[in-house]
Structures are given as structure tokens and as C-alpha cells.
Amino acid sequence: MEKGIIFDLDGTIWDSIDYRVEAWKRAFKDYNIDSDPEVIKLMIGYPGSMLIKKMNAINPEIEMGEEKYFHENIGNVRFFNDVEETFNILKSNNIKMAVVTSSRRKLINELNLNVDAIVTMDDVKRGKPDTEPYLKAINLMKVTPENTMVVGDIDNDLIPAKKLNCVSVLVTHGSKKESTHKDYEIENIRDIISIMREIKWI
């Protein structure tokens, strides 16, 4: 039975959180809205509309501002240094790969992600923590939920994984993180390989 793995993007395989926080701060400032960077940081990975509501704002154009400011720095954003190596190992073991993100398709198209499937906010009616984007990615990879691993850096990434009976993995990148929906916790992306060997997927 073929196996698949779904990665979140921001903060999971892409070291983009600080750039996202700064972009949101600038976007809120354009509308004279005070924003707390710590709250923004905790909300990265949720749909932009939820973050806007969290700041007691209502204008959906704030998200467009964030996208504009983030794009100005996209050339400075890097993937975590073990991502390419890990992806190569997964591919050599015939593991299907997908990225499910709350980002927009226009941005994702600039990244040239070497994966089998990509699901963005523009591809679904309901984003995370709904299961819709995960089911779409699973279908595109032509695997089953039980043979899919989900890797994310916040609990919001793992809630739909547990609903679908996927293997859920929290990656911390050295930060203190909390999740009530994780099966495993790892510090670096490369640690996925050890888990897959432990559960005999490779």
C-alpha cells in the first residue's frame, strides 16, 4: 500500500514566520489597528480571516496587504536546511508528498515545490482545521488517510489529521510547542525518517 505525507508550509518546512508576522503588523498598521506580534505569531497557519477577526478588525483587504508586504521579502525566506535532504530520502523510498497551506495559490506557484500535490486556500471552501484540504491532498496523492502522515508546527495542522486517522507529527524547530493531537513530536524535519522507520513505512 502506497504511503503519503502532508506538510504544512509556514513554520514547518519554510522558515517564514518572522516575515509573516512583520507583514501582518504592517498591514494592520495601514488600517490604524494595533496588533500584538505574539498573537499574530500564534495565528500563523490559520486562515487570514481568522487572524483579522482575532484583532477585532473586519476589513478583508488587510489580508491583501499582508500578502503584498510578505511578497516584498519572499526572496529572503528560506526552507529549513534539512528539508531538501529529507524530501530526497522520502522520494527515494516512494513516499508520496503534498503541501497543504493556508497561503494563496499565487504565492505557492513561485516556490516550485517538488511534491506530488499542493492544496492552498484557493483550492477549497473550508481551510484548516477542516478536513477538506487534507482529503483533497490525500485524493491527489492516491493514498488513504490511514497511510498518510501529517507534519505541522501548530495544533491547527494536526486536528484534521486526527479526525481522518492519519499519523500526526508536531515539529518544533527548537521552540516550545503544545499539541493535544500529536502522535509524535520532532525537533527537525529530518527526524521524520526515524519515525517512518519505526512504523515500518520505509
MARDO-156103 format. One record per residue (C-alpha): residue number from 1; residue in one letter; x, y, z. Coordinates in pm, 1 decimal, padded with zeros to 6 digits. Layout:
<rs>
NUM A X Y Z
...
</rs>
This chain:
<rs>
1 M 00000.0 00000.0 00000.0
2 E 00142.9 00337.0 -00101.7
3 K 00223.4 00585.5 00173.6
4 G 00185.5 00963.0 00171.4
5 I 00297.7 01258.7 00379.2
6 I 00136.4 01602.2 00402.4
7 F 00343.8 01900.7 00510.9
8 D 00223.8 02235.5 00631.8
9 L 00426.6 02520.4 00477.1
10 D 00482.5 02823.9 00703.3
11 G 00689.2 02735.2 01008.2
12 T 00702.4 02366.9 00915.2
13 I 00922.1 02336.1 00607.5
14 W 00954.7 02709.7 00528.7
15 D 01125.9 02937.9 00781.0
16 S 00882.4 03221.7 00716.6
17 I 00714.3 03301.6 01048.1
18 D 00908.0 03618.3 01135.2
19 Y 00848.4 03756.1 00785.4
20 R 00477.6 03674.5 00811.6
21 V 00449.8 03849.7 01148.6
22 E 00617.0 04163.3 01015.2
23 A 00392.9 04165.9 00706.8
24 W 00078.2 04135.4 00918.6
25 K 00197.8 04413.6 01152.5
26 R 00246.7 04648.2 00856.0
27 A -00089.7 04551.8 00705.9
28 F -00274.3 04620.5 01031.6
29 K -00088.0 04949.6 01075.1
30 D -00216.8 05063.2 00733.2
31 Y -00566.8 05045.2 00884.4
32 N -00461.6 05208.3 01212.1
33 I -00508.3 04883.0 01401.1
34 D -00278.3 04798.7 01690.3
35 S -00157.8 04441.0 01665.3
36 D 00023.5 04212.5 01906.3
37 P 00311.2 04029.6 01729.5
38 E 00291.4 03739.1 01974.7
39 V -00075.9 03684.6 01894.5
40 I -00002.5 03711.8 01522.6
41 K 00274.4 03453.2 01557.6
42 L 00038.6 03207.7 01726.4
43 M -00216.2 03256.8 01446.7
44 I 00018.3 03197.4 01152.2
45 G -00116.9 02892.0 00972.6
46 Y -00479.2 02980.7 01037.1
47 P -00684.1 03142.6 00758.8
48 G -00613.6 03515.3 00734.6
49 S -00979.2 03593.5 00801.2
50 M -00949.1 03432.0 01145.8
51 L -00641.9 03638.6 01232.5
52 I -00816.5 03959.0 01121.5
53 K -01115.1 03874.1 01341.2
54 K -00880.8 03798.4 01631.6
55 M -00756.8 04157.1 01609.5
56 N -01117.4 04284.1 01621.6
57 A -01090.8 04400.5 01260.8
58 I -01337.8 04338.6 00979.8
59 N -01175.9 04458.8 00656.5
60 P -01077.4 04158.0 00441.0
61 E -00837.8 04378.6 00242.7
62 I -00596.5 04361.0 00535.5
63 E -00505.8 04012.4 00415.2
64 M -00421.1 04150.5 00071.3
65 G -00191.5 04399.2 00242.2
66 E -00018.1 04119.6 00429.9
67 E 00035.0 03929.3 00106.6
68 K 00184.4 04237.9 -00057.6
69 Y 00426.9 04308.9 00225.8
70 F 00523.0 03943.4 00263.8
71 H 00591.4 03916.3 -00107.8
72 E 00838.0 04204.5 -00083.4
73 N 01059.2 03979.2 00131.2
74 I 00987.6 03642.8 -00027.3
75 G 01338.3 03629.0 -00171.4
76 N 01479.3 03629.1 00181.7
77 V 01266.7 03338.5 00306.4
78 R 01441.6 03002.4 00314.0
79 F 01338.4 02642.6 00360.8
80 F 01475.6 02482.3 00676.1
81 N 01817.4 02341.7 00593.4
82 D 01720.5 01973.7 00625.9
83 V 01411.5 01990.4 00402.8
84 E 01576.6 01916.0 00067.3
85 E 01769.0 01619.0 00204.9
86 T 01457.8 01479.2 00374.5
87 F 01246.7 01520.3 00061.6
88 N 01508.3 01334.0 -00142.0
89 I 01506.4 01043.2 00104.0
90 L 01126.2 01028.8 00100.7
91 K 01118.8 01030.3 -00279.3
92 S 01382.5 00757.5 -00298.4
93 N 01153.7 00545.1 -00079.1
94 N 00848.9 00615.0 -00300.0
95 I 00666.6 00818.4 -00036.7
96 K 00409.2 01049.3 -00196.7
97 M 00433.8 01409.9 -00076.5
98 A 00190.3 01700.3 -00055.3
99 V 00182.7 02051.4 00086.9
100 V -00138.2 02184.8 00243.5
101 T -00123.9 02553.8 00328.6
102 S -00338.1 02849.3 00428.8
103 S -00139.8 03057.8 00178.7
104 R -00273.9 03155.3 -00161.7
105 R -00203.0 02971.3 -00486.8
106 K -00034.8 03273.8 -00649.6
107 L 00237.6 03274.9 -00385.6
108 I 00283.7 02899.3 -00381.6
109 N 00335.4 02889.5 -00757.7
110 E 00653.5 03092.9 -00708.2
111 L 00814.3 02830.1 -00484.7
112 N 00845.7 02543.7 -00734.8
113 L 00773.8 02285.8 -00467.3
114 N 00891.4 01939.5 -00571.2
115 V 00589.0 01749.0 -00439.8
116 D 00307.2 01536.5 -00580.2
117 A 00021.0 01764.2 -00470.4
118 I -00036.8 02117.0 -00341.7
119 V -00357.8 02241.0 -00179.4
120 T -00395.1 02610.8 -00098.1
121 M -00670.6 02827.4 00046.2
122 D -00782.2 02899.2 -00309.8
123 D -00847.5 02529.1 -00377.1
124 V -01102.4 02464.5 -00102.3
125 K -01415.9 02613.3 00051.7
126 R -01303.1 02543.8 00407.8
127 G -00942.4 02568.1 00523.7
128 K -00773.4 02413.7 00825.1
129 P -00876.6 02290.6 01074.5
130 D -01145.4 02149.7 00845.9
131 T -01055.4 01816.5 00687.5
132 E -01138.8 01933.0 00332.4
133 P -00785.4 02037.8 00225.0
134 Y -00636.6 01720.1 00370.0
135 L -00885.2 01494.9 00193.9
136 K -00812.8 01677.7 -00131.2
137 A -00438.5 01622.5 -00090.2
138 I -00488.7 01256.9 00002.0
139 N -00700.4 01202.8 -00309.7
140 L -00444.8 01379.4 -00529.4
141 M -00168.5 01155.4 -00391.2
142 K -00392.0 00849.7 -00444.8
143 V -00332.2 00716.9 -00093.8
144 T -00560.9 00651.7 00203.6
145 P -00586.8 00854.9 00527.7
146 E -00458.0 00560.5 00733.0
147 N -00146.8 00553.0 00513.8
148 T -00085.9 00927.3 00539.6
149 M 00136.1 01119.4 00780.7
150 V 00069.0 01487.4 00853.1
151 V 00350.0 01717.0 00968.9
152 G 00278.9 02063.6 01111.0
153 D 00409.7 02318.0 01359.2
154 I 00080.5 02404.2 01534.4
155 D -00214.2 02207.3 01669.5
156 N -00434.6 02351.0 01394.3
157 D -00237.7 02139.7 01143.8
158 L -00294.8 01820.9 01340.6
159 I -00663.1 01849.5 01434.2
160 P -00784.1 01736.5 01089.3
161 A -00513.0 01469.8 01079.9
162 K -00655.9 01301.9 01388.2
163 K -01011.5 01333.2 01257.9
164 L -00903.0 01140.2 00948.4
165 N -00696.8 00883.0 01142.0
166 C -00369.5 00998.1 00986.2
167 V -00038.3 00978.1 01171.4
168 S 00016.0 01326.6 01319.6
169 V 00360.5 01476.3 01380.2
170 L 00438.1 01806.8 01554.5
171 V 00765.9 01972.5 01451.3
172 T 00907.1 02227.0 01695.9
173 H 01229.1 02358.4 01535.6
174 G 01362.0 02410.0 01886.8
175 S 01064.5 02607.9 02019.1
176 K 00825.9 02506.7 02296.1
177 K 00503.0 02390.3 02130.6
178 E 00183.0 02237.2 02262.2
179 S -00049.1 01997.0 02083.5
180 T -00316.6 01762.1 02210.8
181 H -00347.3 01596.9 01868.2
182 K 00010.0 01477.9 01805.8
183 D 00117.4 01115.5 01779.1
184 Y 00482.9 01214.9 01762.1
185 E 00690.1 01524.9 01833.5
186 I 01012.8 01601.6 01648.8
187 E 01257.4 01891.4 01654.9
188 N 01370.4 01884.2 01292.2
189 I 01215.6 01774.4 00963.6
190 R 01483.5 01508.1 00914.4
191 D 01350.0 01328.3 01224.8
192 I 01052.8 01215.1 01013.8
193 I 01275.0 00947.2 00863.8
194 S 01330.2 00784.8 01204.4
195 I 00954.4 00776.3 01266.2
196 M 00889.6 00617.9 00928.2
197 R 01147.8 00350.8 01001.1
198 E 00994.3 00291.3 01343.8
199 I 00647.4 00233.6 01197.3
200 K 00798.8 00038.3 00905.2
201 W 00688.4 00274.8 00626.9
202 I 01040.0 00271.0 00481.1
</rs>
